[in-house]
């Protein structure tokens, strides 16, 4: 009887141990599955990071090109402004010359009118 009791206890311990082993194996499987999922997530994130880095590289390149374009436009704007100043100066000179020419024309007209009046008076 004692032997049967002892066998029963050992059988019970064996069953409990087997249950614990099954539970631990389940935990190990869940951890393995979680690890596989984490690795997949890590790979996906690595691809995403790589894609972002590529996109950032393209954006940096586009930005550099845009900055270069802006600098060229600024340089062209400086040249245009210098040309505007030159043309304004020339316009000022031409306007001044035109004013002098008009004044000379007016003086000549006045002299011509005076000469016509004198000629008309001389005929009378």
MARDRENNU-747749 format. One record per residue (C-alpha): residue number from 1; residue in three letters; x, y, z. Coordinates in Angstrom, 1 decimal, padded with zeros to 4 digits. Each point is the difference from the previous one (the first is absolute). Layout:
// MARDRENNU-747749
   num   residu       xx       yy       zz
   NUM      ALA        X        Y        Z
...
***
This chain:
// MARDRENNU-747749
   num   residu       xx       yy       zz
     1      UNK    000.0    000.0    000.0
     2      UNK    002.7    002.4    000.9
     3      UNK    001.6   -000.8   -003.3
     4      UNK   -003.3    000.7   -001.8
     5      UNK   -000.3    003.3    001.8
     6      UNK    003.6    000.8   -000.8
     7      UNK   -000.6   -000.9   -003.7
     8      UNK   -003.2    002.1    000.0
     9      UNK    001.9    003.0    001.4
    10      UNK    002.8   -000.5   -002.5
    11      UNK   -002.6   -000.3   -002.8
    12      UNK   -001.7    003.2    001.3
    13      UNK    003.4    001.8    000.1
    14      UNK    000.8   -001.3   -003.4
    15      UNK   -003.4    001.3   -001.3
    16      UNK    000.5    003.4    001.7
    17      UNK    003.6    000.2   -001.4
    18      UNK   -001.3   -000.9   -003.5
    19      UNK   -002.7    002.7    000.3
    20      UNK    002.7    002.5    001.0
    21      UNK    002.2   -001.1   -002.9
    22      UNK   -003.0    000.5   -002.4
    23      UNK   -000.7    003.4    001.4
    24      UNK    003.7    000.9   -000.3
    25      UNK    000.1   -001.3   -003.5
    26      UNK   -003.0    002.2   -000.8
    27      UNK    001.7    003.0    001.5
    28      UNK    003.1   -000.8   -002.1
    29      UNK   -002.1   -000.2   -003.1
    30      UNK   -001.7    003.3    000.8
    31      UNK    003.3    001.6    000.6
    32      UNK    001.4   -001.4   -003.2
    33      UNK   -003.0    001.3   -001.9
    34      UNK    000.3    003.4    001.6
    35      UNK    003.7    000.0   -000.9
    36      UNK   -000.8   -000.9   -003.6
    37      UNK   -002.6    002.7   -000.1
    38      UNK    002.5    002.5    001.5
    39      UNK    002.6   -001.0   -002.6
    40      UNK   -002.5    000.5   -002.8
    41      UNK   -001.0    003.4    001.5
    42      UNK    003.7    000.9    000.2
    43      UNK    000.6   -001.0   -003.6
    44      UNK   -003.1    002.1   -001.1
    45      UNK    001.3    002.9    002.1
    46      UNK    003.5   -000.4   -001.5
    47      UNK   -001.6    000.2   -003.5
    48      UNK   -002.0    003.0    001.0
    49      UNK    003.1    001.7    001.4
    50      UNK    001.8   -000.8   -003.2
    51      UNK   -002.8    001.4   -002.1
    52      UNK   -000.1    003.2    002.1
    53      UNK    003.8    000.3   -000.3
    54      UNK   -000.3   -000.3   -003.8
    55      UNK   -002.8    002.5    000.0
    56      UNK    002.0    002.4    002.2
    57      UNK    003.0   -000.4   -002.3
    58      UNK   -002.2    001.0   -003.0
    59      UNK   -001.5    002.9    001.9
    60      UNK    003.5    001.2    001.0
    61      UNK    001.0   -000.2   -003.6
    62      UNK   -003.1    001.9   -001.1
    63      UNK    000.6    002.6    002.7
    64      UNK    003.6    000.5   -001.1
    65      UNK   -001.2    000.4   -003.6
    66      UNK   -002.7    002.5    001.1
    67      UNK    002.5    002.0    002.0
    68      UNK    002.4    000.1   -003.0
    69      UNK   -002.9    001.2   -002.1
    70      UNK   -000.9    002.7    002.5
    71      UNK    003.6    001.2    000.0
    72      UNK    000.0    000.2   -003.8
    73      UNK   -003.2    001.9    000.1
    74      UNK    001.4    002.4    002.6
    75      UNK    003.1    000.5   -002.1
    76      UNK   -002.2    000.7   -003.1
    77      UNK   -002.2    002.4    002.1
    78      UNK    003.2    001.9    001.0
    79      UNK    001.0    000.3   -003.7
    80      UNK   -003.5    001.1   -000.9
    81      UNK   -000.1    002.6    002.8
    82      UNK    003.4    001.4   -001.2
    83      UNK   -001.4    000.2   -003.5
    84      UNK   -003.0    001.8    001.3
    85      UNK    002.2    002.5    001.7
    86      UNK    002.0    000.5   -003.2
    87      UNK   -003.1    000.5   -002.0
    88      UNK   -001.5    002.4    002.5
    89      UNK    003.3    002.0   -000.2
    90      UNK   -000.2    000.0   -003.8
    91      UNK   -003.7    001.0    000.1
    92      UNK    000.9    002.9    002.3
    93      UNK    002.7    001.1   -002.5
    94      UNK   -002.4   -000.3   -002.9
    95      UNK   -002.8    001.8    001.8
    96      UNK    002.4    002.8    000.9
    97      UNK    001.2    000.1   -003.6
    98      UNK   -003.6    000.1   -001.2
    99      UNK   -000.8    002.8    002.4
   100      UNK    003.0    002.0   -001.3
   101      UNK   -001.1   -000.7   -003.6
   102      UNK   -003.5    001.2    000.8
   103      UNK    001.3    003.1    001.7
   104      UNK    002.2    000.7   -003.1
   105      UNK   -002.9   -000.7   -002.3
   106      UNK   -002.2    002.4    002.0
   107      UNK    002.8    002.7   -000.1
   108      UNK    000.3   -000.5   -003.8
   109      UNK   -003.8    000.2   -000.5
   110      UNK   -000.1    003.2    002.1
   111      UNK    002.9    001.5   -002.1
   112      UNK   -001.8   -001.1   -003.2
   113      UNK   -003.2    001.6    001.1
   114      UNK    001.8    003.1    001.0
   115      UNK    001.7    000.1   -003.4
   116      UNK   -003.3   -000.5   -001.8
   117      UNK   -001.5    002.9    002.0
   118      UNK    002.9    002.2   -000.8
   119      UNK   -000.2   -001.0   -003.7
   120      UNK   -003.8    000.7    000.1
   121      UNK    000.7    003.4    001.7
   122      UNK    002.7    000.8   -002.5
   123      UNK   -002.5   -000.7   -002.9
   124      UNK   -002.5    002.4    001.4
***
